[in-house]
């Protein structure tokens, strides 16, 4: 599971590794 916090400094600086991991591990995600 990807630990994704869109407000984290690391994500802000370079989001593409997180985007890749999200696509690979959870291409469809439901947030309720």
mmJSON file of the N, C-alpha and C atoms, coordinates in Angstrom:
{"data_MODEL":{"atom_site":{
"group_PDB":["ATOM","ATOM","ATOM","ATOM","ATOM","ATOM","ATOM","ATOM","ATOM","ATOM","ATOM","ATOM","ATOM","ATOM","ATOM","ATOM","ATOM","ATOM","ATOM","ATOM","ATOM","ATOM","ATOM","ATOM","ATOM","ATOM","ATOM","ATOM","ATOM","ATOM","ATOM","ATOM","ATOM","ATOM","ATOM","ATOM","ATOM","ATOM","ATOM","ATOM","ATOM","ATOM","ATOM","ATOM","ATOM","ATOM","ATOM","ATOM","ATOM","ATOM","ATOM","ATOM","ATOM","ATOM","ATOM","ATOM","ATOM","ATOM","ATOM","ATOM","ATOM","ATOM","ATOM","ATOM","ATOM","ATOM","ATOM","ATOM","ATOM","ATOM","ATOM","ATOM","ATOM","ATOM","ATOM","ATOM","ATOM","ATOM","ATOM","ATOM","ATOM","ATOM","ATOM","ATOM","ATOM","ATOM","ATOM","ATOM","ATOM","ATOM","ATOM","ATOM","ATOM","ATOM","ATOM","ATOM"],
"id":[1,2,3,4,5,6,7,8,9,10,11,12,13,14,15,16,17,18,19,20,21,22,23,24,25,26,27,28,29,30,31,32,33,34,35,36,37,38,39,40,41,42,43,44,45,46,47,48,49,50,51,52,53,54,55,56,57,58,59,60,61,62,63,64,65,66,67,68,69,70,71,72,73,74,75,76,77,78,79,80,81,82,83,84,85,86,87,88,89,90,91,92,93,94,95,96],
"type_symbol":["N","C","C","N","C","C","N","C","C","N","C","C","N","C","C","N","C","C","N","C","C","N","C","C","N","C","C","N","C","C","N","C","C","N","C","C","N","C","C","N","C","C","N","C","C","N","C","C","N","C","C","N","C","C","N","C","C","N","C","C","N","C","C","N","C","C","N","C","C","N","C","C","N","C","C","N","C","C","N","C","C","N","C","C","N","C","C","N","C","C","N","C","C","N","C","C"],
"label_atom_id":["N","CA","C","N","CA","C","N","CA","C","N","CA","C","N","CA","C","N","CA","C","N","CA","C","N","CA","C","N","CA","C","N","CA","C","N","CA","C","N","CA","C","N","CA","C","N","CA","C","N","CA","C","N","CA","C","N","CA","C","N","CA","C","N","CA","C","N","CA","C","N","CA","C","N","CA","C","N","CA","C","N","CA","C","N","CA","C","N","CA","C","N","CA","C","N","CA","C","N","CA","C","N","CA","C","N","CA","C","N","CA","C"],
"label_alt_id":[null,null,null,null,null,null,null,null,null,null,null,null,null,null,null,null,null,null,null,null,null,null,null,null,null,null,null,null,null,null,null,null,null,null,null,null,null,null,null,null,null,null,null,null,null,null,null,null,null,null,null,null,null,null,null,null,null,null,null,null,null,null,null,null,null,null,null,null,null,null,null,null,null,null,null,null,null,null,null,null,null,null,null,null,null,null,null,null,null,null,null,null,null,null,null,null],
"label_comp_id":["UNK","UNK","UNK","UNK","UNK","UNK","UNK","UNK","UNK","UNK","UNK","UNK","UNK","UNK","UNK","UNK","UNK","UNK","UNK","UNK","UNK","UNK","UNK","UNK","UNK","UNK","UNK","UNK","UNK","UNK","UNK","UNK","UNK","UNK","UNK","UNK","UNK","UNK","UNK","UNK","UNK","UNK","UNK","UNK","UNK","UNK","UNK","UNK","UNK","UNK","UNK","UNK","UNK","UNK","UNK","UNK","UNK","UNK","UNK","UNK","UNK","UNK","UNK","UNK","UNK","UNK","UNK","UNK","UNK","UNK","UNK","UNK","UNK","UNK","UNK","UNK","UNK","UNK","UNK","UNK","UNK","UNK","UNK","UNK","UNK","UNK","UNK","UNK","UNK","UNK","UNK","UNK","UNK","UNK","UNK","UNK"],
"label_asym_id":["A","A","A","A","A","A","A","A","A","A","A","A","A","A","A","A","A","A","A","A","A","A","A","A","A","A","A","A","A","A","A","A","A","A","A","A","A","A","A","A","A","A","A","A","A","A","A","A","A","A","A","A","A","A","A","A","A","A","A","A","A","A","A","A","A","A","A","A","A","A","A","A","A","A","A","A","A","A","A","A","A","A","A","A","A","A","A","A","A","A","A","A","A","A","A","A"],
"label_entity_id":["1","1","1","1","1","1","1","1","1","1","1","1","1","1","1","1","1","1","1","1","1","1","1","1","1","1","1","1","1","1","1","1","1","1","1","1","1","1","1","1","1","1","1","1","1","1","1","1","1","1","1","1","1","1","1","1","1","1","1","1","1","1","1","1","1","1","1","1","1","1","1","1","1","1","1","1","1","1","1","1","1","1","1","1","1","1","1","1","1","1","1","1","1","1","1","1"],
"label_seq_id":[1,1,1,2,2,2,3,3,3,4,4,4,5,5,5,6,6,6,7,7,7,8,8,8,9,9,9,10,10,10,11,11,11,12,12,12,13,13,13,14,14,14,15,15,15,16,16,16,17,17,17,18,18,18,19,19,19,20,20,20,21,21,21,22,22,22,23,23,23,24,24,24,25,25,25,26,26,26,27,27,27,28,28,28,29,29,29,30,30,30,31,31,31,32,32,32],
"pdbx_PDB_ins_code":[null,null,null,null,null,null,null,null,null,null,null,null,null,null,null,null,null,null,null,null,null,null,null,null,null,null,null,null,null,null,null,null,null,null,null,null,null,null,null,null,null,null,null,null,null,null,null,null,null,null,null,null,null,null,null,null,null,null,null,null,null,null,null,null,null,null,null,null,null,null,null,null,null,null,null,null,null,null,null,null,null,null,null,null,null,null,null,null,null,null,null,null,null,null,null,null],
"Cartn_x":[0.842,0.0,0.89,0.496,1.245,0.803,1.768,1.468,1.523,0.368,0.29,-0.366,0.396,-0.115,0.145,-0.881,-0.66,-0.07,-0.071,0.462,1.893,2.457,3.816,4.832,5.899,6.946,7.542,7.798,8.407,7.517,6.225,5.288,5.254,5.285,5.257,6.495,7.643,8.896,8.983,8.533,8.619,7.481,6.313,5.161,5.16,5.983,5.869,6.15,7.107,7.259,6.015,5.368,4.147,3.011,2.898,1.877,2.078,3.332,3.628,3.227,3.598,3.262,1.754,1.059,-0.4,-1.028,-0.546,-1.082,-0.821,0.349,0.701,-0.063,-0.222,-0.79,-2.286,-2.793,-4.22,-4.712,-4.836,-5.25,-6.66,-7.466,-8.803,-8.941,-9.195,-9.268,-10.558,-11.281,-12.53,-12.326,-12.584,-12.448,-13.832,-14.271,-15.619,-15.6],
"Cartn_y":[-1.179,0.0,1.246,2.189,3.431,4.397,4.946,5.973,7.316,7.844,9.05,10.176,11.219,12.428,13.564,14.073,15.088,16.385,16.552,17.771,17.606,16.41,16.159,16.889,17.324,18.058,17.214,15.93,15.048,14.9,14.809,14.684,15.987,17.092,18.393,18.598,18.167,18.355,17.471,16.213,15.278,14.265,14.559,13.683,12.455,12.427,11.377,9.965,9.739,8.383,7.92,8.844,8.501,8.196,8.971,8.711,7.336,6.982,5.678,4.552,4.674,3.641,3.522,4.646,4.6,3.901,4.186,3.533,2.035,1.608,0.191,-0.573,0.012,-0.717,-0.499,0.613,0.903,1.737,1.12,1.908,2.488,1.858,2.38,2.464,3.645,3.852,4.579,4.042,4.671,5.317,6.584,7.335,7.78,7.263,7.598,8.699],
"Cartn_z":[0.0,0.0,0.0,-0.763,-0.88,0.212,0.913,1.906,1.184,0.863,0.043,0.823,1.051,1.678,0.69,0.026,-0.994,-0.452,0.856,1.457,1.97,1.848,2.33,1.449,2.07,1.353,0.225,0.502,-0.495,-1.723,-1.517,-2.635,-3.423,-2.731,-3.402,-4.274,-3.784,-4.517,-5.761,-5.661,-6.789,-6.676,-7.224,-7.054,-7.962,-9.001,-10.011,-9.502,-8.608,-8.065,-7.296,-6.623,-5.898,-6.872,-7.928,-8.942,-9.564,-9.878,-10.476,-9.524,-8.254,-7.27,-7.101,-7.088,-6.972,-8.17,-9.37,-10.567,-10.543,-10.081,-10.066,-8.991,-7.822,-6.693,-6.518,-6.966,-6.788,-7.965,-9.15,-10.311,-10.175,-9.334,-9.06,-7.551,-7.047,-5.607,-5.282,-4.316,-3.897,-2.531,-2.457,-1.221,-0.792,0.336,0.804,1.82],
"occupancy":[1.0,1.0,1.0,1.0,1.0,1.0,1.0,1.0,1.0,1.0,1.0,1.0,1.0,1.0,1.0,1.0,1.0,1.0,1.0,1.0,1.0,1.0,1.0,1.0,1.0,1.0,1.0,1.0,1.0,1.0,1.0,1.0,1.0,1.0,1.0,1.0,1.0,1.0,1.0,1.0,1.0,1.0,1.0,1.0,1.0,1.0,1.0,1.0,1.0,1.0,1.0,1.0,1.0,1.0,1.0,1.0,1.0,1.0,1.0,1.0,1.0,1.0,1.0,1.0,1.0,1.0,1.0,1.0,1.0,1.0,1.0,1.0,1.0,1.0,1.0,1.0,1.0,1.0,1.0,1.0,1.0,1.0,1.0,1.0,1.0,1.0,1.0,1.0,1.0,1.0,1.0,1.0,1.0,1.0,1.0,1.0],
"B_iso_or_equiv":[0.0,0.0,0.0,0.0,0.0,0.0,0.0,0.0,0.0,0.0,0.0,0.0,0.0,0.0,0.0,0.0,0.0,0.0,0.0,0.0,0.0,0.0,0.0,0.0,0.0,0.0,0.0,0.0,0.0,0.0,0.0,0.0,0.0,0.0,0.0,0.0,0.0,0.0,0.0,0.0,0.0,0.0,0.0,0.0,0.0,0.0,0.0,0.0,0.0,0.0,0.0,0.0,0.0,0.0,0.0,0.0,0.0,0.0,0.0,0.0,0.0,0.0,0.0,0.0,0.0,0.0,0.0,0.0,0.0,0.0,0.0,0.0,0.0,0.0,0.0,0.0,0.0,0.0,0.0,0.0,0.0,0.0,0.0,0.0,0.0,0.0,0.0,0.0,0.0,0.0,0.0,0.0,0.0,0.0,0.0,0.0],
"pdbx_formal_charge":[null,null,null,null,null,null,null,null,null,null,null,null,null,null,null,null,null,null,null,null,null,null,null,null,null,null,null,null,null,null,null,null,null,null,null,null,null,null,null,null,null,null,null,null,null,null,null,null,null,null,null,null,null,null,null,null,null,null,null,null,null,null,null,null,null,null,null,null,null,null,null,null,null,null,null,null,null,null,null,null,null,null,null,null,null,null,null,null,null,null,null,null,null,null,null,null],
"auth_seq_id":[1,1,1,2,2,2,3,3,3,4,4,4,5,5,5,6,6,6,7,7,7,8,8,8,9,9,9,10,10,10,11,11,11,12,12,12,13,13,13,14,14,14,15,15,15,16,16,16,17,17,17,18,18,18,19,19,19,20,20,20,21,21,21,22,22,22,23,23,23,24,24,24,25,25,25,26,26,26,27,27,27,28,28,28,29,29,29,30,30,30,31,31,31,32,32,32],
"auth_comp_id":["UNK","UNK","UNK","UNK","UNK","UNK","UNK","UNK","UNK","UNK","UNK","UNK","UNK","UNK","UNK","UNK","UNK","UNK","UNK","UNK","UNK","UNK","UNK","UNK","UNK","UNK","UNK","UNK","UNK","UNK","UNK","UNK","UNK","UNK","UNK","UNK","UNK","UNK","UNK","UNK","UNK","UNK","UNK","UNK","UNK","UNK","UNK","UNK","UNK","UNK","UNK","UNK","UNK","UNK","UNK","UNK","UNK","UNK","UNK","UNK","UNK","UNK","UNK","UNK","UNK","UNK","UNK","UNK","UNK","UNK","UNK","UNK","UNK","UNK","UNK","UNK","UNK","UNK","UNK","UNK","UNK","UNK","UNK","UNK","UNK","UNK","UNK","UNK","UNK","UNK","UNK","UNK","UNK","UNK","UNK","UNK"],
"auth_asym_id":["A","A","A","A","A","A","A","A","A","A","A","A","A","A","A","A","A","A","A","A","A","A","A","A","A","A","A","A","A","A","A","A","A","A","A","A","A","A","A","A","A","A","A","A","A","A","A","A","A","A","A","A","A","A","A","A","A","A","A","A","A","A","A","A","A","A","A","A","A","A","A","A","A","A","A","A","A","A","A","A","A","A","A","A","A","A","A","A","A","A","A","A","A","A","A","A"],
"auth_atom_id":["N","CA","C","N","CA","C","N","CA","C","N","CA","C","N","CA","C","N","CA","C","N","CA","C","N","CA","C","N","CA","C","N","CA","C","N","CA","C","N","CA","C","N","CA","C","N","CA","C","N","CA","C","N","CA","C","N","CA","C","N","CA","C","N","CA","C","N","CA","C","N","CA","C","N","CA","C","N","CA","C","N","CA","C","N","CA","C","N","CA","C","N","CA","C","N","CA","C","N","CA","C","N","CA","C","N","CA","C","N","CA","C"],
"pdbx_PDB_model_num":[1,1,1,1,1,1,1,1,1,1,1,1,1,1,1,1,1,1,1,1,1,1,1,1,1,1,1,1,1,1,1,1,1,1,1,1,1,1,1,1,1,1,1,1,1,1,1,1,1,1,1,1,1,1,1,1,1,1,1,1,1,1,1,1,1,1,1,1,1,1,1,1,1,1,1,1,1,1,1,1,1,1,1,1,1,1,1,1,1,1,1,1,1,1,1,1]
}}}
